[in-house]
Amino acid sequence: MPWKGLPTPYGLEEMALFRASTHIVLGAGKKALFWHDAWLLDGSTPRDRWPGLFAIASRKNRTVQKELTNRNWVRALLRIDTTQQINDFVTLWECIQETHLSTKNDSISWRWAPLGSYTAALAYRTQFLGLVPPFNSQKIGRPR
């Protein structure tokens, strides 16, 4: 890949907006990232729901499929050492028990579109929502 090693064209704010704006419907779990993507049944990300576990996880960029296979996600949390982390681990375990992978592809839906379909225009408007009020040309007087 000729682009390997080049900086990404987006920053942390753009990624946070993307993650807040999307919901993953799991299929096989081959695209959804275990910690970062909103694939849990309640629409949240494990990273946001259990920040203490995310902080100690040894592998943070693996797919849901790789982490659920043979319970690999458990191996990434071998450094648990507080009562809160144990409680969070049990809650995460319970959520994972409700997760069933299939042979279908993962799909991403856009939270801010009526049918969940992403468009670049909608993403752009979402990014700047609330920053600048819409321009009202009716308030400008006509030349005399």
C-alpha positions in Angstrom: 0.0 0.0 0.0 1.7 3.2 -1.1 -0.2 5.3 1.5 0.9 3.3 4.5 2.6 5.4 7.1 1.0 8.7 5.8 -1.0 10.7 8.3 -4.7 10.2 8.3 -6.8 13.1 6.8 -8.9 13.3 10.0 -8.3 14.0 13.6 -9.7 12.9 17.0 -12.7 15.3 16.7 -13.7 13.9 13.4 -13.4 10.3 14.6 -15.5 11.2 17.7 -18.2 12.7 15.5 -18.2 9.6 13.3 -18.5 7.3 16.2 -21.3 9.4 17.8 -23.1 9.5 14.5 -23.1 5.9 13.5 -24.5 2.6 14.8 -23.1 -0.8 13.7 -25.4 -3.7 13.1 -23.2 -6.7 13.5 -23.1 -9.4 11.0 -19.9 -11.4 11.1 -18.1 -8.7 13.1 -15.3 -8.4 10.5 -15.4 -4.6 10.1 -16.6 -3.4 13.5 -13.8 -2.6 16.0 -14.4 -4.2 19.4 -13.6 -1.3 21.6 -14.2 1.7 19.3 -17.4 1.0 17.3 -21.0 1.3 18.6 -22.0 -2.4 18.1 -23.4 -3.2 21.5 -27.2 -3.8 21.6 -27.8 -0.5 23.4 -25.9 1.4 20.6 -22.9 2.2 22.8 -19.2 1.5 22.4 -17.3 -0.7 24.9 -14.7 2.1 25.1 -17.2 4.7 26.3 -19.2 2.3 28.5 -16.2 0.8 30.3 -13.3 3.3 30.1 -11.5 1.6 33.0 -11.3 -1.7 31.0 -10.4 0.2 27.8 -7.5 1.8 29.7 -5.9 -1.6 30.6 -6.8 -3.5 27.4 -3.7 -4.7 25.7 -5.3 -4.8 22.2 -7.5 -1.9 21.3 -7.9 -2.1 17.5 -9.1 -5.6 16.8 -12.4 -6.5 15.2 -15.4 -7.8 17.1 -14.9 -11.1 15.3 -11.3 -11.5 16.3 -12.0 -10.6 19.9 -15.1 -12.8 20.3 -13.4 -15.8 18.8 -12.2 -18.1 21.6 -12.9 -15.2 24.0 -9.8 -13.4 22.9 -11.1 -10.2 24.5 -10.6 -11.8 27.9 -6.9 -12.2 27.3 -6.6 -8.5 26.5 -7.8 -7.7 30.1 -5.3 -9.7 32.1 -4.3 -6.6 34.1 -7.6 -6.3 36.0 -6.8 -5.2 39.6 -9.7 -3.2 41.0 -13.2 -4.1 42.2 -14.6 -1.6 39.7 -12.7 -3.3 36.8 -14.1 -6.7 37.9 -17.6 -5.3 38.0 -17.2 -3.8 34.6 -15.7 -7.1 33.3 -18.8 -9.0 34.4 -21.1 -6.5 32.9 -19.2 -6.6 29.6 -19.3 -10.4 29.7 -23.1 -10.3 30.1 -23.4 -8.0 27.1 -21.2 -10.2 25.0 -23.4 -13.3 25.9 -26.3 -11.5 24.2 -24.2 -11.0 21.0 -24.5 -13.4 18.1 -22.4 -13.2 15.0 -23.7 -14.3 11.6 -22.3 -14.8 8.2 -23.6 -11.4 6.9 -21.5 -8.3 6.5 -21.6 -5.7 9.2 -23.6 -2.6 8.3 -23.3 0.9 9.4 -26.3 3.2 9.9 -26.2 7.0 10.2 -28.1 8.2 13.3 -29.0 11.6 11.8 -30.7 10.4 8.6 -34.3 9.2 8.6 -33.5 5.9 6.9 -30.0 5.6 8.3 -28.3 6.3 5.0 -25.1 8.3 5.0 -24.5 11.2 2.7 -21.4 13.5 2.6 -23.7 16.5 2.7 -25.4 15.3 5.8 -22.1 14.5 7.5 -20.8 18.0 6.7 -23.9 19.7 8.0 -23.7 17.6 11.2 -20.1 18.5 11.7 -20.9 22.3 11.7 -24.3 22.1 13.3 -24.8 24.9 15.8 -21.6 26.8 14.9 -23.0 29.4 12.5 -26.6 30.3 12.3 -28.2 29.8 8.9 -28.1 32.9 6.7 -31.5 34.6 6.2 -31.4 36.6 3.0 -34.9 37.9 3.6 -33.5 40.3 6.3 -31.3 42.1 3.8 -33.0 45.2 2.4 -33.3 45.8 -1.4 -31.1 48.4 -3.0 -32.8 51.8 -3.6 
